[in-house]
Amino acid sequence: MKYLIVGLGNIGDEYRQTRHNIGFRILDAFAEASNISFSTERYGDIARMRLKNKQLILLKPSTYMNLSGNAVRYWKDKEGIEMDRILVLVDDLALPFGAIRIKPRGSDAGHNGLKNIAAMLGSDAYPRLRFGIGNDYQRGRQIEYVLGAFTLDQRQQLPVRIETAVDAIKTFCLAGIQTAMCDFNNK
């Protein structure tokens, strides 16, 4: 059984430590903990691994956030992965820092990466793990906030919260989305 785990972010050093790149950072931590590495392939960086009897394909799209759907559609089709076995990792302004919310489907909530994925897949019926980045910004400064770095306090808490997200991904693949939602939403 194959799973496509997609971490959303933007390529380039200027984006590496930004809030918007939390999807990339979660996948980097997952790969490091699993002792695997990414290689550059079509539409992004790919790492492959087995988790018990599941085959996981980790994808960090190189298409930039707003065109993430191109990479997701390509790898979904190439690997023959069902929609309910795609998990998209994304930053979320509506959640407090470090909060995790897993859903089987949903709206894009104004997130351009999710909007493009839904457009390219023709549906919003794909699971997602939303990672809270908070919303402590002044009116009109949302883009600066999202493309800014985490605060010192957040950076200190980030490793534990990322580890929790990695555990949620494993639970999603091994026990299903309902168990992942029960075990990790609001924690």
MARNU-869315 format. One record per residue: residue in one letter; x, y, z of N, C-alpha, C in turn. Coordinates in steps of 0.05 Angstrom, whole numbers, always signed. Last residue first. Example, Ala and Ser with C-alpha at 12.3 -4.5 7.8 and 13.67 -1.06 7.14 Angstrom:
BEGIN
site res S, nu +257, nv -45, nw +142, cau +273, cav -21, caw +143, cu +258, cv +1, cw +157
site res A, nu +264, nv -114, nw +156, cau +246, cav -90, caw +156, cu +264, cv -66, cw +156
***
This chain:
BEGIN
site res K, nu -79, nv +372, nw +402, cau -59, cav +365, caw +422, cu -33, cv +380, cw +416
site res N, nu -120, nv +377, nw +365, cau -121, cav +393, caw +389, cu -101, cv +385, cw +410
site res N, nu -110, nv +312, nw +339, cau -123, cav +338, caw +337, cu -126, cv +351, cw +364
site res F, nu -87, nv +261, nw +353, cau -70, cav +285, caw +350, cu -85, cv +312, cw +347
site res D, nu -122, nv +218, nw +359, cau -98, cav +219, caw +375, cu -84, cv +246, cw +374
site res C, nu -164, nv +227, nw +323, cau -170, cav +224, caw +352, cu -145, cv +228, cw +369
site res M, nu -135, nv +229, nw +274, cau -151, cav +252, caw +283, cu -156, cv +251, cw +313
site res A, nu -114, nv +177, nw +273, cau -96, cav +200, caw +273, cu -111, cv +225, cw +283
site res T, nu -162, nv +148, nw +269, cau -145, cav +145, caw +293, cu -126, cv +169, cw +295
site res Q, nu -179, nv +166, nw +219, cau -196, cav +170, caw +242, cu -180, cv +168, cw +268
site res I, nu -138, nv +151, nw +183, cau -142, cav +179, caw +189, cu -159, cv +184, cw +214
site res G, nu -95, nv +95, nw +202, cau -117, cav +108, caw +188, cu -122, cv +137, cw +199
site res A, nu -51, nv +68, nw +221, cau -77, cav +63, caw +234, cu -100, cv +77, cw +221
site res L, nu -7, nv +81, nw +187, cau -10, cav +54, caw +200, cu -37, cv +48, cw +211
site res C, nu -13, nv +134, nw +168, cau -7, cav +112, caw +150, cu -12, cv +84, cw +162
site res F, nu -27, nv +162, nw +215, cau -44, cav +164, caw +192, cu -39, cv +140, cw +173
site res T, nu +19, nv +151, nw +246, cau -7, cav +141, caw +255, cu -27, cv +141, cw +231
site res K, nu +57, nv +180, nw +218, cau +60, cav +151, caw +221, cu +33, cv +138, cw +228
site res I, nu +37, nv +231, nw +225, cau +40, cav +220, caw +198, cu +41, cv +190, cw +200
site res A, nu +42, nv +237, nw +280, cau +16, cav +238, caw +268, cu +16, cv +226, cw +240
site res D, nu +98, nv +237, nw +286, cau +82, cav +215, caw +298, cu +54, cv +214, cw +286
site res V, nu +107, nv +286, nw +261, cau +118, cav +262, caw +249, cu +103, cv +238, cw +260
site res A, nu +82, nv +320, nw +298, cau +72, cav +319, caw +271, cu +82, cv +293, cw +257
site res T, nu +117, nv +312, nw +342, cau +89, cav +305, caw +344, cu +76, cv +302, cw +316
site res E, nu +163, nv +336, nw +320, cau +163, cav +307, caw +327, cu +135, cv +296, cw +330
site res I, nu +145, nv +388, nw +318, cau +151, cav +374, caw +293, cu +151, cv +344, cw +298
site res R, nu +143, nv +399, nw +373, cau +118, cav +400, caw +357, cu +122, cv +386, cw +330
site res V, nu +197, nv +393, nw +387, cau +177, cav +376, caw +399, cu +151, cv +375, cw +383
site res P, nu +221, nv +435, nw +355, cau +229, cav +406, caw +352, cu +208, cv +387, cw +364
site res L, nu +194, nv +484, nw +373, cau +189, cav +472, caw +347, cu +198, cv +443, cw +345
site res Q, nu +208, nv +511, nw +419, cau +187, cav +491, caw +421, cu +184, cv +474, cw +395
site res Q, nu +246, nv +546, nw +400, cau +254, cav +528, caw +422, cu +233, cv +505, cw +424
site res R, nu +218, nv +575, nw +363, cau +240, cav +559, caw +354, cu +248, cv +538, cw +375
site res Q, nu +184, nv +603, nw +398, cau +173, cav +583, caw +380, cu +194, cv +564, cw +370
site res D, nu +221, nv +638, nw +422, cau +206, cav +619, caw +439, cu +194, cv +596, cw +422
site res L, nu +238, nv +666, nw +376, cau +257, cav +650, caw +392, cu +242, cv +630, cw +409
site res T, nu +189, nv +659, nw +323, cau +202, cav +673, caw +345, cu +221, cv +655, cw +359
site res F, nu +202, nv +640, nw +254, cau +189, cav +635, caw +280, cu +204, cv +652, cw +301
site res A, nu +207, nv +688, nw +201, cau +218, cav +666, caw +217, cu +201, cv +664, cw +243
site res G, nu +159, nv +702, nw +148, cau +179, cav +709, caw +168, cu +187, cv +684, cw +184
site res L, nu +118, nv +692, nw +115, cau +145, cav +689, caw +103, cu +167, cv +698, cw +123
site res V, nu +76, nv +705, nw +149, cau +78, cav +678, caw +139, cu +106, cv +673, cw +128
site res Y, nu +87, nv +761, nw +156, cau +86, cav +742, caw +179, cu +91, cv +713, cw +169
site res E, nu +82, nv +782, nw +106, cau +108, cav +785, caw +120, cu +109, cv +765, cw +143
site res I, nu +28, nv +770, nw +97, cau +49, cav +758, caw +80, cu +76, cv +759, cw +93
site res Q, nu +2, nv +801, nw +136, cau +0, cav +772, caw +136, cu +22, cv +759, cw +120
site res R, nu -6, nv +854, nw +146, cau +22, cav +844, caw +147, cu +23, cv +813, cw +147
site res G, nu -56, nv +874, nw +151, cau -42, cav +880, caw +127, cu -14, cv +869, cw +126
site res R, nu -53, nv +880, nw +221, cau -70, cav +880, caw +197, cu -53, cv +889, cw +173
site res Q, nu +3, nv +846, nw +251, cau -14, cav +869, caw +248, cu -30, cv +867, cw +222
site res Y, nu +2, nv +779, nw +279, cau +12, cav +799, caw +260, cu -8, cv +822, cw +259
site res D, nu -3, nv +724, nw +300, cau +5, cav +747, caw +315, cu +18, cv +768, cw +296
site res N, nu -25, nv +673, nw +291, cau -33, cav +696, caw +274, cu -26, cv +722, cw +288
site res G, nu +1, nv +605, nw +284, cau -9, cav +628, caw +299, cu -16, cv +651, cw +279
site res I, nu +12, nv +560, nw +258, cau +34, cav +579, caw +260, cu +26, cv +605, cw +275
site res G, nu -6, nv +492, nw +261, cau -11, cav +520, caw +269, cu +14, cv +537, cw +271
site res F, nu -12, nv +451, nw +208, cau +6, cav +457, caw +231, cu +3, cv +486, cw +237
site res R, nu -55, nv +403, nw +183, cau -51, cav +432, caw +186, cu -34, cv +436, cw +211
site res L, nu -55, nv +353, nw +140, cau -47, cav +359, caw +167, cu -39, cv +388, cw +168
site res R, nu -106, nv +325, nw +99, cau -86, cav +345, caw +104, cu -80, cv +347, cw +134
site res P, nu -133, nv +283, nw +47, cau -126, cav +289, caw +74, cu -105, cv +311, cw +77
site res Y, nu -177, nv +305, nw -4, cau -151, cav +293, caw +2, cu -145, cv +301, cw +31
site res A, nu -220, nv +331, nw -35, cau -223, cav +306, caw -18, cu -197, cv +292, cw -15
site res D, nu -225, nv +371, nw -69, cau -212, cav +378, caw -43, cu -213, cv +354, cw -24
site res S, nu -210, nv +362, nw -139, cau -225, cav +355, caw -114, cu -210, cv +365, cw -90
site res G, nu -176, nv +364, nw -180, cau -204, cav +365, caw -187, cu -222, cv +359, cw -162
site res L, nu -122, nv +368, nw -175, cau -134, cav +342, caw -170, cu -163, cv +341, cw -177
site res M, nu -116, nv +423, nw -186, cau -102, cav +403, caw -203, cu -113, cv +375, cw -199
site res A, nu -148, nv +446, nw -146, cau -153, cav +452, caw -175, cu -140, cv +430, cw -192
site res A, nu -123, nv +427, nw -100, cau -151, cav +420, caw -105, cu -158, cv +425, cw -135
site res I, nu -73, nv +452, nw -106, cau -75, cav +423, caw -105, cu -103, cv +414, cw -112
site res N, nu -87, nv +507, nw -104, cau -76, cav +496, caw -129, cu -78, cv +465, cw -129
site res K, nu -105, nv +509, nw -50, cau -123, cav +517, caw -72, cu -113, cv +505, cw -99
site res L, nu -59, nv +497, nw -22, cau -82, cav +479, caw -21, cu -102, cv +484, cw -44
site res G, nu -29, nv +543, nw -35, cau -19, cav +516, caw -41, cu -42, cv +496, cw -42
site res N, nu -60, nv +586, nw -16, cau -56, cav +583, caw -44, cu -46, cv +555, cw -52
site res H, nu -110, nv +586, nw +31, cau -82, cav +578, caw +27, cu -78, cv +571, cw -2
site res G, nu -163, nv +597, nw +42, cau -147, cav +619, caw +32, cu -118, cv +612, cw +27
site res A, nu -184, nv +547, nw +55, cau -182, cav +568, caw +76, cu -164, cv +591, cw +67
site res D, nu -194, nv +505, nw +23, cau -167, cav +514, caw +23, cu -162, cv +536, cw +44
site res S, nu -236, nv +456, nw +56, cau -232, cav +479, caw +39, cu -202, cv +487, cw +40
site res G, nu -228, nv +384, nw +59, cau -235, cav +411, caw +68, cu -229, cv +432, cw +48
site res R, nu -212, nv +320, nw +88, cau -217, cav +337, caw +65, cu -223, cv +365, cw +76
site res P, nu -198, nv +296, nw +135, cau -198, cav +280, caw +111, cu -203, cv +295, cw +85
site res K, nu -150, nv +329, nw +178, cau -177, cav +328, caw +166, cu -176, cv +311, cw +141
site res I, nu -116, nv +348, nw +236, cau -117, cav +330, caw +213, cu -146, cv +328, cw +204
site res R, nu -80, nv +397, nw +266, cau -108, cav +390, caw +259, cu -107, cv +373, cw +234
site res I, nu -40, nv +418, nw +318, cau -42, cav +401, caw +295, cu -72, cv +395, cw +291
site res A, nu -4, nv +475, nw +342, cau -28, cav +458, caw +342, cu -29, cv +442, cw +316
site res G, nu +39, nv +510, nw +336, cau +44, cav +482, caw +343, cu +20, cv +464, cw +344
site res F, nu +3, nv +568, nw +349, cau +29, cav +556, caw +343, cu +31, cv +528, cw +353
site res P, nu -67, nv +560, nw +333, cau -45, cav +570, caw +350, cu -20, cv +555, cw +343
site res L, nu -94, nv +568, nw +267, cau -88, cav +551, caw +291, cu -66, cv +563, cw +307
site res A, nu -98, nv +600, nw +224, cau -121, cav +599, caw +241, cu -116, cv +582, cw +267
site res L, nu -53, nv +592, nw +192, cau -55, cav +617, caw +208, cu -77, cv +616, cw +229
site res D, nu -18, nv +535, nw +179, cau -45, cav +546, caw +183, cu -45, cv +569, cw +202
site res D, nu +21, nv +497, nw +132, cau +19, cav +517, caw +153, cu -9, cv +527, cw +155
site res V, nu +15, nv +427, nw +117, cau +12, cav +455, caw +110, cu +11, cv +472, cw +135
site res L, nu +19, nv +367, nw +84, cau +27, cav +381, caw +108, cu +29, cv +410, cw +102
site res V, nu -25, nv +320, nw +58, cau -11, cav +345, caw +53, cu -6, cv +359, cw +79
site res L, nu -27, nv +254, nw +40, cau -29, cav +272, caw +63, cu -12, cv +297, cw +58
site res I, nu -63, nv +206, nw +5, cau -46, cav +230, caw +2, cu -49, cv +246, cw +28
site res R, nu -100, nv +168, nw +7, cau -73, cav +161, caw +17, cu -52, cv +182, cw +11
site res D, nu -145, nv +184, nw -17, cau -146, cav +182, caw +12, cu -120, cv +173, cw +24
site res M, nu -131, nv +180, nw -72, cau -134, cav +207, caw -59, cu -133, cv +205, cw -28
site res E, nu -82, nv +129, nw -87, cau -110, cav +138, caw -83, cu -111, cv +165, cw -67
site res I, nu -30, nv +127, nw -133, cau -37, cav +131, caw -105, cu -66, cv +142, cw -103
site res G, nu +5, nv +116, nw -176, cau -21, cav +103, caw -173, cu -31, cv +104, cw -145
site res E, nu +52, nv +142, nw -187, cau +54, cav +120, caw -168, cu +27, cv +106, cw -164
site res K, nu +34, nv +180, nw -225, cau +58, cav +163, caw -231, cu +58, cv +138, cw -213
site res D, nu -8, nv +206, nw -197, cau -13, cav +191, caw -221, cu +10, cv +171, cw -227
site res K, nu +21, nv +230, nw -155, cau -3, cav +214, caw -150, cu -8, cv +195, cw -174
site res W, nu +59, nv +259, nw -182, cau +67, cav +236, caw -166, cu +44, cv +218, cw -158
site res Y, nu +25, nv +298, nw -210, cau +45, cav +281, caw -224, cu +52, cv +256, cw -208
site res R, nu -3, nv +322, nw -167, cau -17, cav +307, caw -188, cu +2, cv +288, cw -203
site res V, nu +39, nv +346, nw -139, cau +22, cav +327, caw -126, cu +8, cv +310, cw -147
site res A, nu +60, nv +382, nw -177, cau +77, cav +361, caw -166, cu +59, cv +339, cw -154
site res N, nu +16, nv +416, nw -186, cau +29, cav +403, caw -208, cu +45, cv +379, cw -199
site res G, nu +3, nv +437, nw -135, cau -14, cav +417, caw -147, cu -2, cv +402, cw -171
site res S, nu +38, nv +479, nw -124, cau +43, cav +453, caw -112, cu +27, cv +430, cw -125
site res L, nu +40, nv +531, nw -138, cau +37, cav +512, caw -160, cu +42, cv +484, cw -150
site res N, nu +50, nv +562, nw -93, cau +25, cav +567, caw -108, cu +20, cv +548, cw -131
site res M, nu +101, nv +544, nw -74, cau +76, cav +538, caw -59, cu +52, cv +540, cw -78
site res Y, nu +145, nv +515, nw -122, cau +136, cav +537, caw -105, cu +108, cv +532, cw -96
site res T, nu +159, nv +466, nw -142, cau +143, cav +484, caw -159, cu +135, cv +510, cw -146
site res S, nu +181, nv +425, nw -117, cau +200, cav +447, caw -125, cu +185, cv +468, cw -142
site res P, nu +152, nv +392, nw -60, cau +150, cav +402, caw -88, cu +170, cv +425, cw -93
site res K, nu +173, nv +339, nw -29, cau +176, cav +368, caw -24, cu +176, cv +381, cw -52
site res L, nu +147, nv +278, nw -10, cau +151, cav +297, caw -32, cu +152, cv +325, cw -21
site res L, nu +156, nv +210, nw +4, cau +156, cav +237, caw +15, cu +163, cv +257, cw -7
site res I, nu +122, nv +153, nw +1, cau +137, cav +171, caw -16, cu +134, cv +199, cw -5
site res L, nu +120, nv +92, nw +34, cau +116, cav +120, caw +36, cu +134, cv +135, cw +16
site res Q, nu +88, nv +31, nw +39, cau +109, cav +46, caw +24, cu +102, cv +75, cw +24
site res K, nu +77, nv -12, nw +94, cau +68, cav +11, caw +78, cu +92, cv +23, cw +63
site res N, nu +88, nv -48, nw +134, cau +81, cav -59, caw +107, cu +72, cv -37, cw +88
site res K, nu +132, nv -7, nw +166, cau +120, cav -33, caw +168, cu +113, cv -43, cw +140
site res L, nu +147, nv +35, nw +121, cau +138, cav +37, caw +148, cu +120, cv +13, cw +153
site res R, nu +198, nv +51, nw +76, cau +178, cav +32, caw +84, cu +172, cv +37, cw +114
site res M, nu +210, nv +107, nw +32, cau +216, cav +90, caw +55, cu +193, cv +70, cw +59
site res R, nu +240, nv +158, nw -7, cau +223, cav +134, caw -6, cu +231, cv +119, cw +19
site res A, nu +237, nv +226, nw -25, cau +249, cav +205, caw -9, cu +230, cv +182, cw -6
site res I, nu +247, nv +279, nw -70, cau +232, cav +254, caw -64, cu +249, cv +237, cw -45
site res D, nu +235, nv +344, nw -91, cau +253, cav +326, caw -77, cu +237, cv +303, cw -66
site res G, nu +204, nv +359, nw -156, cau +210, cav +362, caw -128, cu +231, cv +343, cw -117
site res Y, nu +192, nv +351, nw -210, cau +174, cav +368, caw -194, cu +181, cv +369, cw -164
site res R, nu +231, nv +293, nw -214, cau +213, cav +311, caw -228, cu +194, cv +325, cw -208
site res E, nu +281, nv +297, nw -162, cau +268, cav +283, caw -184, cu +248, cv +303, cw -197
site res T, nu +333, nv +296, nw -117, cau +317, cav +313, caw -135, cu +307, cv +297, cw -158
site res S, nu +325, nv +259, nw -57, cau +339, cav +263, caw -82, cu +320, cv +280, cw -100
site res F, nu +333, nv +255, nw +14, cau +318, cav +264, caw -10, cu +336, cv +265, cw -34
site res S, nu +346, nv +198, nw +56, cau +352, cav +225, caw +46, cu +335, cv +230, cw +21
site res I, nu +337, nv +167, nw +121, cau +335, cav +167, caw +92, cu +341, cv +195, cw +82
site res N, nu +329, nv +158, nw +176, cau +355, cav +153, caw +164, cu +353, cv +150, cw +133
site res S, nu +285, nv +175, nw +202, cau +283, cav +149, caw +188, cu +309, cv +141, cw +174
site res A, nu +298, nv +224, nw +219, cau +292, cav +204, caw +239, cu +291, cv +176, cw +227
site res E, nu +302, nv +249, nw +168, cau +326, cav +247, caw +185, cu +321, cv +225, cw +206
site res A, nu +249, nv +247, nw +150, cau +270, cav +233, caw +135, cu +295, cv +229, cw +153
site res F, nu +225, nv +279, nw +190, cau +216, cav +252, caw +186, cu +238, cv +235, cw +172
site res A, nu +251, nv +328, nw +181, cau +253, cav +314, caw +207, cu +246, cv +285, cw +205
site res D, nu +233, nv +339, nw +129, cau +261, cav +336, caw +134, cu +266, cv +321, cw +160
site res L, nu +177, nv +343, nw +138, cau +188, cav +321, caw +122, cu +218, cv +317, cw +126
site res I, nu +178, nv +390, nw +169, cau +167, cav +365, caw +181, cu +178, cv +341, cw +165
site res R, nu +198, nv +426, nw +132, cau +213, cav +420, caw +156, cu +204, cv +395, cw +170
site res F, nu +159, nv +428, nw +93, cau +185, cav +419, caw +86, cu +200, cv +410, cw +111
site res G, nu +118, nv +451, nw +125, cau +114, cav +425, caw +112, cu +141, cv +412, cw +104
site res I, nu +138, nv +502, nw +138, cau +136, cav +481, caw +159, cu +132, cv +453, cw +147
site res N, nu +144, nv +547, nw +108, cau +158, cav +523, caw +100, cu +157, cv +501, cw +121
site res H, nu +120, nv +590, nw +130, cau +107, cav +579, caw +107, cu +120, cv +552, cw +99
site res R, nu +157, nv +609, nw +167, cau +133, cav +594, caw +177, cu +120, cv +579, cw +154
site res T, nu +225, nv +599, nw +144, cau +200, cav +614, caw +147, cu +177, cv +596, cw +157
site res Q, nu +275, nv +578, nw +133, cau +267, cav +580, caw +161, cu +240, cv +594, cw +165
site res R, nu +276, nv +580, nw +74, cau +282, cav +555, caw +90, cu +271, cv +557, cw +119
site res Y, nu +274, nv +622, nw +40, cau +249, cav +612, caw +51, cu +253, cv +590, cw +72
site res E, nu +325, nv +632, nw +22, cau +310, cav +655, caw +34, cu +284, cv +646, cw +47
site res D, nu +341, nv +585, nw -3, cau +351, cav +591, caw +24, cu +335, cv +613, cw +38
site res G, nu +291, nv +547, nw -38, cau +309, cav +570, caw -36, cu +316, cv +576, cw -7
site res I, nu +221, nv +532, nw -46, cau +249, cav +525, caw -48, cu +266, cv +551, cw -46
site res N, nu +168, nv +531, nw +1, cau +180, cav +544, caw -22, cu +210, cv +536, cw -22
site res G, nu +119, nv +480, nw +17, cau +139, cav +500, caw +24, cu +149, cv +513, cw -2
site res L, nu +88, nv +421, nw +42, cau +87, cav +445, caw +26, cu +108, cv +466, cw +36
site res G, nu +99, nv +354, nw +36, cau +104, cav +377, caw +53, cu +105, cv +402, cw +36
site res V, nu +62, nv +297, nw +27, cau +71, cav +321, caw +14, cu +74, cv +344, cw +34
site res I, nu +63, nv +231, nw +19, cau +64, cav +250, caw +41, cu +77, cv +275, cw +29
site res L, nu +29, nv +180, nw -6, cau +43, cav +203, caw -15, cu +41, cv +224, cw +7
site res Y, nu +32, nv +109, nw +1, cau +23, cav +135, caw +11, cu +41, cv +157, cw +0
site res K, nu +13, nv +43, nw -19, cau +29, cav +67, caw -22, cu +16, cv +92, cw -10
site res M, nu +17, nv -24, nw +0, cau +0, cav +0, caw +0, cu +18, cv +25, cw +0
***
